Amino acid sequence: MEGLTPEALSIVKTIAAAGAITIGAVAPAIAIGMIGSKGMEAIGRNPEAASSVQTSMILAIAFAEAIAIYVLVIALIVKFV
């Protein structure tokens, strides 16, 4: 990024990291809410399958949280490199 002073570059990096964290926190939060909602619907319709639905739901939530952690790592790389 030619033409930017070191202070301006630092500001741009901070804004980019903040934007990445914002999107990276909102998207998994929405996904986890949807997973929980659909899991509860499935358990409500078929209570006998609660244990298998709950297991699948927890696994899906863990994958959604992993995306948020990846975004955090990317934001830290953008900020400090």
C-alpha positions in Angstrom: 0.0 0.0 0.0 2.1 2.8 -1.3 1.5 6.3 -0.3 0.2 5.5 3.2 2.0 6.7 6.2 2.8 4.2 8.9 0.0 5.7 11.1 -2.5 5.4 8.3 -1.5 1.9 7.5 -2.0 1.0 11.2 -5.5 2.5 11.1 -6.4 0.6 7.9 -5.1 -2.7 9.5 -7.1 -2.1 12.6 -10.3 -1.4 10.7 -9.8 -4.5 8.5 -9.2 -6.6 11.6 -12.3 -5.2 13.3 -14.4 -5.8 10.2 -13.2 -9.4 10.0 -14.0 -10.0 13.6 -17.4 -8.5 13.3 -18.4 -10.7 10.3 -16.6 -13.6 11.8 -18.6 -13.3 15.1 -22.0 -12.6 13.6 -22.1 -15.4 11.0 -21.3 -18.2 13.4 -23.7 -16.8 16.0 -26.6 -16.8 13.5 -25.6 -20.4 12.4 -25.5 -21.6 16.0 -28.9 -20.1 16.6 -30.3 -21.8 13.6 -28.7 -25.1 14.5 -30.2 -24.9 18.0 -33.6 -24.0 16.7 -33.8 -26.8 14.2 -32.4 -29.3 16.7 -35.1 -28.4 19.2 -37.8 -28.7 16.5 -36.5 -32.1 15.6 -36.5 -33.2 19.3 -40.0 -31.8 19.7 -41.2 -33.8 16.7 -39.5 -37.1 17.6 -38.4 -37.2 21.3 -37.1 -40.7 21.0 -34.3 -39.5 18.7 -33.2 -36.8 21.2 -29.8 -38.3 21.9 -28.7 -38.6 18.3 -30.1 -35.2 17.4 -28.3 -33.7 20.3 -25.0 -35.3 19.4 -25.3 -34.1 15.8 -26.3 -30.6 17.0 -23.3 -30.3 19.4 -20.9 -31.4 16.6 -22.4 -28.8 14.2 -22.1 -26.1 16.8 -18.4 -27.0 17.3 -17.8 -26.7 13.6 -19.5 -23.3 13.6 -17.4 -22.1 16.5 -14.2 -23.3 14.7 -15.0 -20.8 11.9 -15.1 -18.0 14.5 -11.7 -19.1 15.8 -10.3 -19.2 12.2 -11.5 -15.6 11.7 -9.9 -14.5 14.9 -6.5 -15.9 13.7 -6.9 -14.2 10.3 -7.8 -10.9 12.0 -4.7 -11.1 14.2 -2.5 -11.9 11.2 -4.0 -8.8 9.4 -3.4 -6.6 12.4 0.1 -7.6 13.3 1.7 -8.6 10.0 
